[in-house]
Amino acid sequence: MRRRYLVGVSGGCDSVALLHLLVERGYRKLIVCHLDHGLRGRAARDDARFVARLAATLNLRCVLERIDVATRATGHGISVETAARDARHDFFARVARRERVTSLFLAHQADDQVETFLFHLLRGAGRAGLAGMRPVSRRGALTVLRPLLGVWRRELDSWIAERRIRWREDASNADRAHTRNRIRQAILPALARQLGREVKPAIWRAAELLGAEEDWMNALLRAEIDALPAELPVKMICAAPLARQRRLLRAWLEQRGISAGYAEVEAMRSLLDSDAQGHPAKVNLPSGRHVRRRAGRIWVE
């Protein structure tokens, strides 16, 4: 493969398997990316050295970086899990810009998809959240590729064991302080016991069906979303069915670099009736920004 790609490698079984699979399939211009979250001390530094040696063995470039995620979480008033995820996204984006690379491989697999579905379900997510991760998605200027989403963890374990490929175990994967670990270790096994059958394939299938429908619905609205003006006419939004309103408002906010969840979209919808008594003409958004309504139009300040 002549194109260059980034590939995220933590040193764990999944990402090490992905790296070897890509090399076997002819990807020779990979840039191995590893981020130390500053949470596990010596073990994390050993992971970084392991990934650097692995990349060197495969004659690949390697980019290592360390960030203090705990401090970031405290400073932004967010969970460590959220801070770690945001730090990874920022890291990949920085490396992509510096290296002028537009695509990133990640090693999320089928078990991760199931855990993501339940995580989002228990947060009250809609179709987009329950669709989980997509095999190909966009994050800013970066195309994110997840070729292992249809492969189960046990299959990767068997594949890597058969080839006697070394990898690193992350002890934090057993820590039930993390929500995803509780889903993996407690909730999924409990569901299987109560129902008397394995539940993960059914949950994975639900995410896949919802993902395909989400892709289709986004494609139907793509032209309309791309044509949204900087100032939204209130009448245009009010004329749409409720589900369409929510999609348009969320897309409009995201076009302006604002991560929008249910709360932000519903706050914006309250502006649609702001002429009525008791309804606001301004709502606050993350990062100190806000949306105003005046003269039948809505805009971000």
N, C-alpha and C positions, 0 to 999 in steps of 0.2 A: 504494500500500500504506500503510495507516494505522499499522501497527505499526512500532516502532523496532527496528533491528537493528544490531549491531556488524559491521564487516567488516574483516578484517586485510589491510592493504596494505603490502607491503614496498617497492613502487616497481618491482618486476620485472614482466616481461611477463605472467605468469599472474595476479597479483593486480590489476594495472591492467586487464587484460581483464575479469576478474570484476566489478570496480567499474563499468566502463562497461556491461557486460551487465545488471547489476542496475538501474542508472539507466534504461537503455532499456526495461526491463520494468516500470517504474513504482515502483520502490523509492525513495521520496523522503525517508525518515526514517532514513537510514543514518548511523552514526557511524563515521568512518574512524579506524582504530587502527593506529599505527605505533610499533614498538619499535626503538630503536638499541641494539645489543648491546655497544657500546663496543669493537669489535674492529677497525674499519676506518678510524678516524680521520676525516679530512676527507671521504672518500668517503661514509661513513655519515651525516655531517652534511648533505652535499649531498642524499642520499636523503631524509632527513627534510624538508628544505626543498621538495624536489620533490613529495612526498606532500602537504604542507600546501598548496602552490599548486594541485595537482590538486583537492583537496577544495574549496578556495575557488572554483575555476572551476566546479565542479559544484554549488555552493551547499550543501555538506555540512559538518557539524561535523567537526573533526579533533582527535584526542587523540594527542599525541606524548610519548614517555617514553624516557629513556636509563638503562641499567643496565650496570655493569661485570661482564660475564659471566666474564671470565678470573679475576677475584678470587673470584667466586662458585664457580667450578669448583675453584679451589685450596682454598678454605675448606671445601668439602663433600667433597673427595677424589673428584670425578667428572670425566668428560671435558668439554671445552668444548662439544661437540655436545649432550650431555645437559643441561648447565647452561643452554645457550641455549634448548633446548626447554622446560625447566621455567620459565625466566624468562618466556617467551611465555605459557605457561598462566597463570602468576600475574598477569601484566599484564592479560590479557583478563578474568580473574576479578575483578580489582580494578575495572576500568572498568565491567564489567557490574553489579557491586554498587552502585557510585557512581551510575550512570546508570539503575539499575533496569530493565535490559534482560536478557532471558532467552535470546536467540538470537544466534549468531555465525556469519557466513559466512567460510569459508576457501577458498583457491584451489587446493587440491591437485587434481591432474589424473591422467590415466591413467598417464603415465610415473612419477609419484610413487608410485602404487599398486604398480607393478611393482618399483620400487626398494625399497619397504617390504617387499614379499613376500620378496625375496632377502635383505635385511638381517636380517629375522626368521628366515628359514630357516637362515642361517649362524650364528645364535645358538642354534639348537636349539629354536625356539618350537614350541608346539602349534597346534591349530586356531585358537584365538583370535588368536594372533599372525600366522599365515599368512593369516587372513581380511583382514588389512590394515585400511585405514580404511573406514568405512561412510559412505554418503551422509548419514545422520542418526545422530548418536550423542549421548551425554550425558557431560559432564565436570562433576561436581558439580551445581550448580544451572543450568548453562549447556547449552543445546541447540546442538550444533555441526552446521552445515549445509555440505556439500561438494558443490555442484551440478555440478562439473566432473570428477568422478571417471571419467566415461565419455568424456572428451574428451582427445585426444592433444596433446602439446606442439606438434607441427608444425601442427595445426589452429588452435591459439591464435595461433601465430606468423603464420600466413597471415591470420587474421581481423584481427589488430591492424595488420598491415602494409597490408592493403587500405584500412583507414580512416586510415592515417597517424597513428596514435595514438602519442605518445611514451611511453617507459618507460625505466627505469634498469637497466643491466647490473651485476650483482653479481660483481666479479672473484673472490670467494672460491668461486664455483661451479666454477672451473677448478682449484682447489687440491686435489691428490690426497692431502693430509694427512687429508681428511675421508672417512670410509668410504663415504658415499653417492656422493660424486663418483667414487671408484674403481669402484663398482658401475656407475655411469652411463657412465664413459669407458673402462673396461677390461673388466670382467666381462661385461656385456651384449654388447658388440661381439665379444668372444672366443667367447661361446656361439653367436652368430649365424654366425660364420665356421666354427666346428667342425661345426655342424649343417647348414650350407648354406641356412639360411632365417631369417627374422625370428622371434625367440622372444618378443618382448614381448606380442603378442596372446594367446599360449597361457598365459603366466604371469598376465596380467591375468584371463583366464577362470578359471584355477584359484583365484585370490583371490576372484573373484566367487562361484563355486560354494561355496567354504568359508565365505564371509561369510554367504550365505543359510542354509546349514546351521547356522552358529553362532547366527544370529538365532533360528532355529527351536528349537534346543536350549535356548537361554536362555529362550525363551517357555515351553517345557515345564516348566522348573525355577523359573520366576519366583515362583509362589506358595510353593513350598518354601523358596526363598531368603529371601523377605520374612518368612517365619515363623521363621527361625533364631533361637534364643534367645541371650541374652548369654553363657550358659555352655552349651557344647555337650556333650550326652551322648555319651560315647565309643561306647557300644553302637550308637547311631543311625548314627554315621559308619562304624563297622566293618561294619555290615550292608549298606552300599551297595557296588556294584561299584567298582573302582579309579577309573575315569574320573569317576564321580559323586562319589566322595570328594574328588578333586582340585578339581572345580568347586565343591562346597559349601564346602570349606575356603578356597578363594581368595575366593569371594564373601563369606564370613563375615569374613575379614580386611579386605577392601575396605570393608565396612560400617563398620568401625572406623577408617577413614582410613589403612589400612596398604597400601601398594603391594606386592602379592605376586607374585613370580615363581616359577619352578620350585623354586629352592633353598628359599624360605620355606615353600612348600606341602609339600615333601618333609620338611623339618625338623619341620613340624607332624605329618605322618603318623607320624614316629618316636615321637611321644607316644602313639599309639594302643596301642603295645605297651610302655608305660613300666613296667608292673608286672613285666615279664620282666627277668631279670638282665641288666645291661649297657645297658639302654635308659634314656634321660633322662626326667626328670619336668619339665624346663624347657628351652625353646629361645629363643635370642635373635632379635630382629627388628630391622629398621631403626629409627633414631631413638631408640635406647635402650630400646625396649619389648621385652617378652618374653611368651611364652605358657607357662602352667603347666597341669599335670594333677594333680588330686587327687580322690579319692573318685569316680572314674569320670566326671569332668567336666573340660572344658578351658575356660580363659578367658584374656583378655589383661590384663596388668598394665602 
